[in-house]
Amino acid sequence: MVLRSPAPDLEELQHKLGSDSRRFVELIMSPPLDDSRYWHWDQLRHRSPPEGLTHEEWWLKLKLQRSAQRREVPLEAKDGRPFFFVMSDEVLQLSEEIARRAGGNVLGGGNALTSAGRDGFIVRSLVEESITSSQLEGASTSRRAAVEMIDTGREPVDVSELMILNNYLAMKQVSARSDDPLTPDWVLELHADLTAGTLEDPGQAGRLERPEEERVRVWHGEHLVHTPPPAGQLPERLVRLCAFANGAVSSAPYIPPVVRATITHFMFGYDHYFADGNGRTARLAFYWSMLHNGYWLAEYLAISKILKEAPGQYGDSYEYSEDDDGDLTYFILHQLRVIVRALDELDAYIEMRRSEADRVRGALRGASVDFNARQTSVIEWLSREGVVAVTANEISRRYGVTLPTARADLMRLEDVGLLERGSSKKPIVWKPVAGLSKRIADLGTPKEN
């Protein structure tokens, strides 16, 4: 978004208000103001200031309070000033909440979250994140088509689908290598994987922008909103960013791991290392950092889905941080709030799955046929998602079993009348029978003699 009103220059503001030394001392010595919302000047100027203060006095007082709490990080803006953040009450509270909830026990609650169900959860989250992260950068494929492509393993039909598939595979790689440190070489490898086959110039995949090239910049319509650092600085900046991202919890000054992950995300976007794919790379680095620091539940979260719903707020948080002397608190707070919302949505999804699993198990209880846990999970999935067609390859990929096992599962469901075969032979496609929910209920209804 375009920043409507940049923050006043602090030195100029101090000089202006300091001309009345008595009033200036009164302002400094007055009790602290409520800063729980952590507004940027662009937000604050539209609100009524505390009694007795002008907007400029209000802003200066808040800036002085924040300055006393700032924590610098070993990363610099273009002008050489260090980035910093304020460990505000909300940053502390959200960081602790995320640490507690991201290490919670999501695998309880019966068959809805058995080992097979857990794999299904991860696949769902990776697919959702891959789709929306790519859509944030222009992919236009529908969610249904993208899910069908990944579930069935078919080849992408256009660049949008290829972006999503690349993102999905790169996220799986990050999940598998989450214990590995982040290195410049791995970042380049990930970018190459993310952008393979999607760039106008294939030679730009997996390499930093070069000094002799026109530097990529960030525009909103006709307005320039961000000019990244010079390309000649990128190799060294990437080395420093990787070192920061790999920092241990014991590093000083202490930075909560989720805050470190969020700052890593910001810096990838700020430095803009590549001609294209910077947003996807930034979100991938965030995903790695969360898993690397023990937030294993991040594997189940679809962060980009929430960012896509309010892209203006995401862009504003970047601009506020850059405009206000490198204060990363705006971006950190935005991202922490998004993570908490993603956790809330995951909780709701888990509860929905548990309810559906209870309904399916209740319907099947007392049936004359038995299903294993995975088959029950497949029945639950078919019923919950309104799936119109399914193949053995899809079940194999979704539940991490061999093709013969997946085929046997589907044939089993066909035998009991829950699925029927379509006309296709290669591959064989099964379709849920009409009135699937009633058929499931009928299986659990004792037959009259």
C-alpha positions in Angstrom: 0.0 0.0 0.0 1.0 3.6 -0.3 2.0 5.3 2.9 -0.4 8.3 3.3 1.5 10.3 5.9 5.1 9.5 6.8 6.2 9.9 10.4 7.6 13.4 11.3 11.4 13.5 11.5 12.1 13.0 15.2 15.1 15.4 15.4 13.1 18.2 13.7 10.2 17.5 16.0 12.3 17.6 19.1 13.9 20.9 17.9 10.4 22.4 17.2 8.8 21.4 20.5 12.0 22.1 22.4 11.8 25.8 21.7 9.5 25.9 24.7 11.9 24.4 27.2 9.4 24.4 30.1 6.7 22.6 28.0 9.3 20.2 26.7 10.4 19.2 30.2 6.8 18.8 31.3 6.2 16.4 28.4 9.3 14.3 29.2 8.6 14.2 32.9 4.9 13.4 32.6 3.6 9.8 33.3 3.9 7.2 30.5 1.1 7.1 27.9 -0.8 4.1 26.9 1.0 2.6 23.9 -0.8 -0.8 23.8 -2.0 -0.3 20.2 1.5 0.7 19.0 0.1 3.0 16.3 2.2 4.5 13.5 1.9 8.2 12.9 -0.3 7.5 9.9 -2.7 5.8 12.2 -2.3 8.1 15.2 -2.9 11.4 13.4 -6.6 10.4 12.8 -7.3 9.8 16.5 -8.0 12.2 19.3 -4.8 12.8 21.4 -4.8 12.5 25.2 -6.1 15.6 26.9 -3.8 18.5 26.9 -1.5 17.2 24.1 -1.3 18.0 20.4 -0.8 15.2 17.9 2.9 16.0 17.6 3.4 16.1 21.4 1.6 12.8 21.7 3.8 11.2 19.0 7.0 12.6 20.5 6.1 11.2 24.0 5.4 7.8 22.5 8.7 7.8 20.5 10.6 8.7 23.7 9.0 5.8 25.6 9.7 3.4 22.8 13.3 4.5 22.5 13.9 3.5 26.2 12.7 -0.1 25.4 14.3 -0.7 22.0 16.3 -3.7 21.2 18.7 -3.5 18.3 19.2 -6.5 16.0 22.5 -7.1 14.0 20.8 -6.2 10.7 20.9 -2.8 9.0 18.7 -0.6 6.8 20.0 0.8 3.6 21.4 3.9 5.3 23.4 1.7 7.8 21.1 2.3 10.8 20.4 -0.9 12.7 16.9 -2.3 12.7 15.3 -2.6 16.2 12.1 -3.6 17.9 10.3 -2.9 21.1 9.5 -5.8 23.5 6.1 -4.4 24.2 3.5 -6.1 26.4 1.7 -7.4 23.4 4.8 -8.7 21.7 5.6 -10.6 25.0 2.1 -11.9 25.4 1.7 -13.1 21.8 5.1 -14.6 21.7 4.4 -16.6 24.9 0.9 -17.6 23.6 2.4 -18.9 20.3 5.2 -20.7 22.1 2.6 -22.5 24.3 0.1 -23.3 21.6 2.6 -24.2 18.9 4.0 -26.9 21.2 0.6 -28.2 22.2 -0.8 -31.7 21.7 -2.7 -31.5 18.4 -2.7 -35.3 18.0 -5.3 -36.1 20.7 -9.0 -36.5 20.1 -9.3 -40.0 18.7 -9.2 -41.3 15.2 -9.6 -37.8 13.6 -5.9 -37.3 14.4 -4.3 -40.7 14.2 -0.9 -40.9 12.5 -2.7 -41.2 9.1 -4.9 -38.2 10.1 -1.8 -36.3 11.1 -0.3 -36.8 7.6 -3.5 -35.6 6.1 -3.4 -32.5 8.3 0.1 -31.7 7.1 -0.8 -32.3 3.5 -3.8 -30.0 3.8 -1.7 -27.2 5.4 1.1 -27.5 2.9 -1.4 -27.4 0.0 -3.3 -24.4 1.4 -0.1 -22.5 2.2 1.4 -23.3 -1.3 -1.8 -22.1 -3.0 -2.3 -18.8 -1.2 1.5 -17.9 -1.0 1.6 -18.3 -4.8 -1.7 -16.4 -5.2 -0.2 -13.5 -3.3 2.3 -13.2 -6.1 0.0 -13.5 -9.0 -1.0 -17.2 -9.4 -4.6 -17.3 -10.7 -5.5 -21.0 -10.5 -8.6 -21.8 -8.4 -8.1 -23.6 -5.1 -10.1 -26.6 -6.3 -7.9 -27.1 -9.4 -4.7 -26.7 -7.4 -5.8 -29.2 -4.8 -6.8 -31.6 -7.5 -3.4 -31.2 -9.2 -1.4 -31.9 -6.0 -3.7 -34.7 -4.8 -3.7 -36.6 -8.1 0.0 -35.8 -9.0 -0.9 -34.6 -12.5 1.4 -32.2 -14.4 0.7 -28.5 -14.1 -1.2 -27.1 -17.1 0.1 -23.5 -16.8 2.5 -21.2 -15.0 0.1 -20.5 -12.1 -0.2 -24.2 -11.4 3.6 -24.6 -11.7 4.1 -21.8 -9.2 1.9 -23.6 -6.7 3.5 -27.0 -7.3 7.0 -25.6 -6.9 5.9 -23.9 -3.7 4.4 -27.2 -2.3 7.6 -29.2 -3.1 9.9 -26.5 -1.7 7.8 -26.5 1.6 8.1 -30.2 1.8 11.9 -29.9 1.4 12.0 -27.3 4.2 10.0 -29.5 6.4 12.3 -32.4 5.8 15.4 -30.3 6.4 14.2 -28.1 9.2 17.1 -29.1 11.4 19.6 -27.8 8.9 21.0 -24.3 9.3 20.0 -21.7 6.7 22.8 -20.9 4.4 23.1 -18.6 1.3 23.6 -21.7 -0.9 20.5 -23.3 0.4 18.5 -20.1 -0.1 19.6 -20.0 -3.7 18.6 -23.6 -4.1 15.2 -23.0 -2.6 14.6 -20.0 -4.9 15.6 -22.1 -7.9 13.1 -24.7 -6.9 10.4 -22.1 -6.2 10.8 -20.4 -9.6 11.7 -23.2 -11.9 9.9 -22.8 -15.2 8.0 -19.7 -14.1 10.4 -16.8 -14.9 10.6 -14.9 -18.2 14.4 -15.2 -17.9 15.2 -18.8 -16.6 18.7 -17.7 -15.8 17.4 -15.6 -12.9 16.3 -18.6 -11.0 18.5 -19.4 -8.0 20.8 -16.3 -8.2 20.9 -12.9 -6.6 20.3 -9.8 -8.6 23.6 -8.3 -10.0 24.9 -4.7 -9.9 24.8 -4.4 -13.7 21.0 -5.2 -13.8 18.2 -2.8 -13.2 17.3 -3.3 -9.6 13.8 -4.7 -8.9 11.7 -2.3 -6.9 8.3 -2.6 -5.2 5.4 -0.6 -6.7 1.8 -0.1 -5.7 0.1 0.9 -8.9 2.1 3.9 -10.1 3.6 4.6 -6.7 7.1 3.4 -5.7 6.8 2.1 -2.2 10.2 0.4 -1.7 13.7 0.6 -3.2 15.8 -2.3 -1.9 19.5 -2.0 -1.0 22.0 -1.9 -3.9 22.6 -5.3 -5.6 26.3 -5.2 -4.8 25.4 -5.5 -1.1 23.2 -8.5 -1.4 25.8 -11.3 -1.0 27.0 -9.9 2.3 23.5 -9.0 3.5 22.4 -12.6 2.8 25.3 -14.0 4.8 24.4 -11.7 7.8 20.7 -12.6 7.5 21.4 -16.3 7.5 23.7 -15.9 10.6 20.9 -14.0 12.3 18.2 -16.6 11.4 20.4 -19.4 12.8 20.9 -17.6 16.1 20.3 -19.7 19.2 17.8 -18.9 21.9 20.8 -18.2 24.2 22.0 -15.4 21.8 22.2 -11.9 23.3 20.1 -9.8 23.3 17.4 -12.4 23.8 14.9 -12.5 20.9 11.9 -14.9 21.2 12.2 -17.5 18.5 8.9 -16.5 16.8 10.1 -12.9 16.7 13.4 -14.0 15.2 11.4 -15.9 12.5 9.3 -12.8 11.8 12.3 -10.5 11.5 13.8 -13.1 9.1 10.6 -12.9 7.0 10.8 -9.1 7.0 14.4 -8.9 5.9 13.9 -11.2 3.0 11.2 -8.9 1.8 13.2 -5.8 2.6 16.4 -6.9 0.8 14.6 -8.3 -2.2 17.4 -10.6 -3.3 15.8 -11.8 -6.5 14.2 -10.6 -9.7 11.0 -12.4 -8.8 9.7 -14.8 -6.1 10.9 -12.7 -3.1 7.6 -12.9 -1.2 7.4 -16.7 -1.6 11.1 -17.0 -0.5 10.4 -14.8 2.5 7.5 -16.9 3.6 9.4 -20.1 3.1 12.3 -18.7 5.2 9.7 -17.9 7.9 8.3 -21.4 7.7 11.8 -22.9 8.1 12.6 -20.6 11.0 9.5 -21.6 12.9 10.2 -25.4 12.5 13.9 -24.9 13.1 13.2 -23.3 16.5 10.8 -26.0 17.6 7.4 -24.5 16.6 6.4 -27.9 15.1 2.8 -26.9 14.9 3.8 -24.3 12.2 3.6 -27.3 9.8 -0.1 -27.2 10.2 -0.7 -23.5 9.8 -1.8 -21.7 6.6 -0.3 -18.2 7.3 -0.6 -16.9 3.7 -4.3 -17.6 3.6 -4.8 -14.9 6.3 -2.3 -12.5 4.6 -4.3 -12.9 1.4 -7.5 -11.8 3.1 -6.0 -8.5 4.1 -3.0 -7.7 1.9 -3.2 -4.0 2.7 -2.4 -4.6 6.4 0.5 -6.8 5.4 1.9 -4.1 3.1 1.3 -1.3 5.7 3.2 -3.2 8.3 6.3 -3.3 6.0 6.0 0.4 5.2 5.4 1.5 8.8 8.6 -0.3 9.9 10.7 1.1 7.1 9.3 4.6 7.5 9.7 4.8 11.3 13.5 4.6 11.5 13.6 0.8 11.1 11.2 0.0 13.9 10.3 -3.6 13.2 7.6 -3.7 15.9 4.8 -2.9 13.5 5.6 -5.8 11.3 6.3 -8.1 14.2 2.9 -7.3 15.8 1.1 -7.8 12.5 2.7 -11.2 12.0 2.2 -12.4 15.6 -1.5 -11.5 15.3 -1.8 -13.4 12.1 -0.1 -16.5 13.6 -2.5 -16.5 16.5 -5.5 -16.2 14.1 -4.0 -19.1 12.1 -3.8 -21.1 15.4 -7.5 -20.3 16.1 -8.5 -21.5 12.7 -6.5 -24.7 13.2 -8.3 -25.3 16.5 -11.7 -24.8 14.7 -10.6 -27.1 11.9 -9.5 -29.8 14.4 -12.8 -29.5 16.3 -14.7 -29.9 13.0 -12.7 -33.0 12.1 -13.3 -34.5 15.5 -17.0 -33.9 15.2 -17.0 -35.4 11.7 -14.9 -38.4 12.9 -17.3 -38.9 15.8 -20.2 -38.8 13.4 -18.6 -41.3 11.0 -17.5 -43.6 13.8 -20.9 -43.4 15.4 -22.6 -44.3 12.1 -20.2 -47.2 11.6 -20.5 -48.5 15.1 -22.3 -51.8 15.1 -22.0 -52.2 11.3 -21.6 -55.6 9.9 -18.3 -54.6 8.2 -15.1 -53.4 9.8 -12.8 -50.6 8.5 -9.2 -49.9 9.6 -8.3 -46.4 10.9 -7.1 -45.2 7.5 -10.2 -46.4 5.7 -12.4 -44.7 8.3 -10.3 -41.5 7.8 -10.9 -41.8 4.0 -14.7 -42.1 4.6 -14.6 -39.1 6.9 -12.7 -37.1 4.3 -15.0 -38.0 1.5 -18.0 -37.0 3.6 -16.5 -33.8 5.0 -15.0 -32.3 1.8 -17.7 -33.3 -0.7 -15.1 -35.1 -2.8 -16.4 -35.8 -6.3 -13.7 -38.3 -7.5 -10.7 -40.0 -6.1 -7.9 -42.2 -7.4 -5.5 -44.7 -5.8 -2.6 -42.3 -6.5 -4.4 -39.5 -4.6 -4.9 -41.8 -1.5 -1.3 -43.0 -1.7 0.0 -39.4 -1.7 -2.5 -38.1 0.9 -1.9 -41.0 3.4 1.6 -41.9 2.6 0.9 -45.6 1.7 1.8 -47.7 -1.4 -0.4 -47.7 -4.5 -1.5 -51.3 -3.9 -2.6 -50.4 -0.3 -4.4 -47.3 -1.5 -6.1 -49.3 -4.3 -7.2 -52.0 -1.8 -8.7 -49.3 0.5 -10.8 -47.9 -2.4 -11.9 -51.4 -3.5 -12.9 -52.1 0.1 -15.1 -49.0 0.1 -16.5 -50.0 -3.3 -17.4 -53.4 -2.0 -19.5 -52.0 0.8 -21.3 -49.6 -1.5 -19.7 -46.3 -0.5 -17.8 -45.8 -3.8 -18.5 -46.7 -7.4 -16.1 -46.9 -10.4 -16.2 -44.4 -13.2 -15.7 -45.2 -16.8 -12.0 -44.3 -16.8 -9.6 -47.3 -16.8 -6.2 -45.5 -16.6 -6.3 -44.4 -13.9 -9.3 -46.0 -12.3 -11.5 -43.2 -10.8 -13.9 -43.9 -7.9 -16.8 -41.6 -7.1 -18.8 -41.4 -3.9 -22.2 -42.9 -4.3 -25.2 -40.6 -4.4 -26.5 -39.9 -0.8 -23.1 -40.9 0.7 -24.1 -39.6 4.2 -27.2 -41.7 4.2 -25.3 -44.8 3.0 -22.8 -44.3 5.8 -25.6 -44.1 8.3 -27.2 -47.2 6.8 -24.0 -49.2 7.4 -24.4 -48.6 11.1 -28.1 -49.5 11.2 -28.7 -53.0 12.4 -30.6 -55.1 9.9 -34.0 -56.5 10.9 -34.3 -60.3 10.8 
